[in-house]
Amino acid sequence: MDGEYEDPKPLSEAINTGTYLNHPFIAPDESYLLWDAKREDGYGDSDIYISFRQDDGSWGAAINLGDKINTDAWEASASVTPDGEYLFFNRNMGSDEYEDVDIFWVDAGIIETLRPGS
């Protein structure tokens, strides 16, 4: 705070559940967090999840971005453009050797459709 580094703190189990938790992206306004993980509720190898900041400053439950983004393949490394218009992510289009990972993009409006209460 105030330009000082704080000691790192683990996020709650709402976020830190599953394996291969990677590639966090926090919105510039800190209202949401994107990351990828292998979880039991996933569609495949690795899925992209979002958590929204709660009124008390904590992070809400993990929400899978759904079958329009996640498939049975490996999806990872989500980020949103600085203007908030587009969500970019990677998907493995090859084998388990990850020799063909492509970059995909969608309208970032998908984020607001997942926000609780919207």
C-alpha atoms as a printed R data frame, in Angstrom:
    type eleno elety resid chain resno       x       y       z
1   ATOM     1    CA   MET     A     1   0.000   0.000   0.000
2   ATOM     2    CA   ASP     A     2   1.101   3.568  -0.543
3   ATOM     3    CA   GLY     A     3   3.836   2.484  -2.973
4   ATOM     4    CA   GLU     A     4   5.183  -0.187  -0.614
5   ATOM     5    CA   TYR     A     5   5.349  -3.892  -1.351
6   ATOM     6    CA   GLU     A     6   3.245  -6.046   0.927
7   ATOM     7    CA   ASP     A     7   3.985  -9.582   2.045
8   ATOM     8    CA   PRO     A     8   2.329 -12.077  -0.325
9   ATOM     9    CA   LYS     A     9  -0.844 -13.745   0.941
10  ATOM    10    CA   PRO     A    10  -2.463 -16.858  -0.499
11  ATOM    11    CA   LEU     A    11  -5.855 -16.425  -2.105
12  ATOM    12    CA   SER     A    12  -8.798 -18.356  -0.693
13  ATOM    13    CA   GLU     A    13  -9.828 -21.856  -1.719
14  ATOM    14    CA   ALA     A    14 -12.354 -20.218  -4.057
15  ATOM    15    CA   ILE     A    15  -9.309 -19.494  -6.245
16  ATOM    16    CA   ASN     A    16  -6.648 -21.944  -5.037
17  ATOM    17    CA   THR     A    17  -8.467 -25.162  -5.907
18  ATOM    18    CA   GLY     A    18  -7.396 -27.641  -8.559
19  ATOM    19    CA   THR     A    19  -3.987 -28.064 -10.122
20  ATOM    20    CA   TYR     A    20  -1.802 -26.101 -12.498
21  ATOM    21    CA   LEU     A    21  -3.118 -22.730 -11.305
22  ATOM    22    CA   ASN     A    22  -1.416 -20.321 -13.689
23  ATOM    23    CA   HIS     A    23  -1.295 -17.057 -15.596
24  ATOM    24    CA   PRO     A    24  -3.254 -14.643 -13.378
25  ATOM    25    CA   PHE     A    25  -4.545 -11.429 -14.927
26  ATOM    26    CA   ILE     A    26  -6.123  -8.768 -12.758
27  ATOM    27    CA   ALA     A    27  -8.296  -6.076 -14.288
28  ATOM    28    CA   PRO     A    28  -6.805  -2.581 -14.209
29  ATOM    29    CA   ASP     A    29  -9.610  -1.505 -11.855
30  ATOM    30    CA   GLU     A    30  -9.040  -4.678  -9.760
31  ATOM    31    CA   SER     A    31 -12.694  -5.717 -10.168
32  ATOM    32    CA   TYR     A    32 -11.937  -9.208 -11.463
33  ATOM    33    CA   LEU     A    33  -9.198 -11.811 -11.689
34  ATOM    34    CA   LEU     A    34  -8.700 -14.258 -14.589
35  ATOM    35    CA   TRP     A    35  -6.537 -17.392 -14.344
36  ATOM    36    CA   ASP     A    36  -6.378 -20.915 -15.697
37  ATOM    37    CA   ALA     A    37  -6.449 -24.213 -13.854
38  ATOM    38    CA   LYS     A    38  -7.331 -27.867 -14.068
39  ATOM    39    CA   ARG     A    39 -10.404 -28.373 -11.892
40  ATOM    40    CA   GLU     A    40 -13.025 -31.076 -11.536
41  ATOM    41    CA   ASP     A    41 -15.754 -28.791 -12.931
42  ATOM    42    CA   GLY     A    42 -13.721 -28.028 -16.057
43  ATOM    43    CA   TYR     A    43 -14.385 -28.886 -19.683
44  ATOM    44    CA   GLY     A    44 -10.988 -30.367 -20.384
45  ATOM    45    CA   ASP     A    45  -7.263 -30.130 -19.869
46  ATOM    46    CA   SER     A    46  -7.099 -26.587 -18.467
47  ATOM    47    CA   ASP     A    47  -9.876 -23.989 -18.372
48  ATOM    48    CA   ILE     A    48 -10.035 -20.260 -17.825
49  ATOM    49    CA   TYR     A    49 -11.809 -18.994 -14.714
50  ATOM    50    CA   ILE     A    50 -12.853 -15.609 -13.371
51  ATOM    51    CA   SER     A    51 -13.470 -14.316  -9.871
52  ATOM    52    CA   PHE     A    52 -15.047 -10.953  -9.076
53  ATOM    53    CA   ARG     A    53 -13.965  -8.676  -6.236
54  ATOM    54    CA   GLN     A    54 -16.555  -8.580  -3.462
55  ATOM    55    CA   ASP     A    55 -17.691  -5.495  -1.538
56  ATOM    56    CA   ASP     A    56 -15.510  -6.537   1.415
57  ATOM    57    CA   GLY     A    57 -12.405  -6.748  -0.810
58  ATOM    58    CA   SER     A    58 -12.301 -10.557  -0.945
59  ATOM    59    CA   TRP     A    59 -12.527 -12.578  -4.151
60  ATOM    60    CA   GLY     A    60 -15.763 -14.368  -5.011
61  ATOM    61    CA   ALA     A    61 -16.266 -17.921  -6.156
62  ATOM    62    CA   ALA     A    62 -14.445 -19.172  -9.236
63  ATOM    63    CA   ILE     A    63 -16.616 -19.068 -12.347
64  ATOM    64    CA   ASN     A    64 -15.689 -21.145 -15.382
65  ATOM    65    CA   LEU     A    65 -15.830 -18.992 -18.538
66  ATOM    66    CA   GLY     A    66 -18.013 -21.680 -20.107
67  ATOM    67    CA   ASP     A    67 -18.082 -23.694 -23.291
68  ATOM    68    CA   LYS     A    68 -17.799 -20.684 -25.615
69  ATOM    69    CA   ILE     A    69 -14.213 -20.225 -24.341
70  ATOM    70    CA   ASN     A    70 -13.241 -23.551 -22.765
71  ATOM    71    CA   THR     A    71 -13.156 -26.854 -24.637
72  ATOM    72    CA   ASP     A    72 -11.689 -30.276 -23.956
73  ATOM    73    CA   ALA     A    73  -8.329 -28.780 -24.998
74  ATOM    74    CA   TRP     A    74  -5.894 -26.692 -22.921
75  ATOM    75    CA   GLU     A    75  -6.999 -23.049 -22.629
76  ATOM    76    CA   ALA     A    76  -4.810 -20.611 -20.734
77  ATOM    77    CA   SER     A    77  -3.203 -17.181 -20.415
78  ATOM    78    CA   ALA     A    78  -6.279 -14.976 -20.617
79  ATOM    79    CA   SER     A    79  -5.849 -11.217 -20.684
80  ATOM    80    CA   VAL     A    80  -7.968  -8.219 -21.598
81  ATOM    81    CA   THR     A    81  -6.840  -5.357 -23.804
82  ATOM    82    CA   PRO     A    82  -6.171  -2.043 -22.024
83  ATOM    83    CA   ASP     A    83  -9.350  -0.526 -23.501
84  ATOM    84    CA   GLY     A    84 -11.393  -3.415 -22.048
85  ATOM    85    CA   GLU     A    85 -12.774  -4.395 -25.463
86  ATOM    86    CA   TYR     A    86 -11.235  -7.814 -26.124
87  ATOM    87    CA   LEU     A    87 -10.339 -10.951 -24.207
88  ATOM    88    CA   PHE     A    88  -7.342 -12.868 -25.587
89  ATOM    89    CA   PHE     A    89  -6.396 -16.418 -24.624
90  ATOM    90    CA   ASN     A    90  -4.379 -19.417 -25.830
91  ATOM    91    CA   ARG     A    91  -5.689 -22.828 -26.880
92  ATOM    92    CA   ASN     A    92  -3.676 -25.941 -27.648
93  ATOM    93    CA   MET     A    93  -4.689 -27.065 -31.131
94  ATOM    94    CA   GLY     A    94  -2.028 -29.810 -31.262
95  ATOM    95    CA   SER     A    95  -1.084 -32.789 -29.152
96  ATOM    96    CA   ASP     A    96   0.064 -33.146 -25.562
97  ATOM    97    CA   GLU     A    97   3.386 -31.764 -26.808
98  ATOM    98    CA   TYR     A    98   1.785 -28.289 -27.238
99  ATOM    99    CA   GLU     A    99   3.393 -27.837 -30.653
100 ATOM   100    CA   ASP     A   100   0.391 -25.900 -32.002
101 ATOM   101    CA   VAL     A   101  -0.911 -23.351 -29.500
102 ATOM   102    CA   ASP     A   102  -3.024 -20.640 -31.141
103 ATOM   103    CA   ILE     A   103  -4.167 -17.240 -29.880
104 ATOM   104    CA   PHE     A   104  -7.913 -16.555 -29.828
105 ATOM   105    CA   TRP     A   105  -9.922 -13.432 -29.057
106 ATOM   106    CA   VAL     A   106 -13.527 -12.632 -28.201
107 ATOM   107    CA   ASP     A   107 -15.489  -9.574 -27.163
108 ATOM   108    CA   ALA     A   108 -14.691  -8.911 -23.500
109 ATOM   109    CA   GLY     A   109 -18.400  -8.335 -22.892
110 ATOM   110    CA   ILE     A   110 -18.492 -12.007 -21.927
111 ATOM   111    CA   ILE     A   111 -17.009 -10.932 -18.593
112 ATOM   112    CA   GLU     A   112 -20.056  -8.846 -17.696
113 ATOM   113    CA   THR     A   113 -22.421 -11.705 -18.565
114 ATOM   114    CA   LEU     A   114 -20.666 -13.774 -15.875
115 ATOM   115    CA   ARG     A   115 -20.707 -11.091 -13.167
116 ATOM   116    CA   PRO     A   116 -23.092 -12.180 -10.387
117 ATOM   117    CA   GLY     A   117 -26.240 -10.096 -10.388
118 ATOM   118    CA   SER     A   118 -25.966  -9.083 -14.041
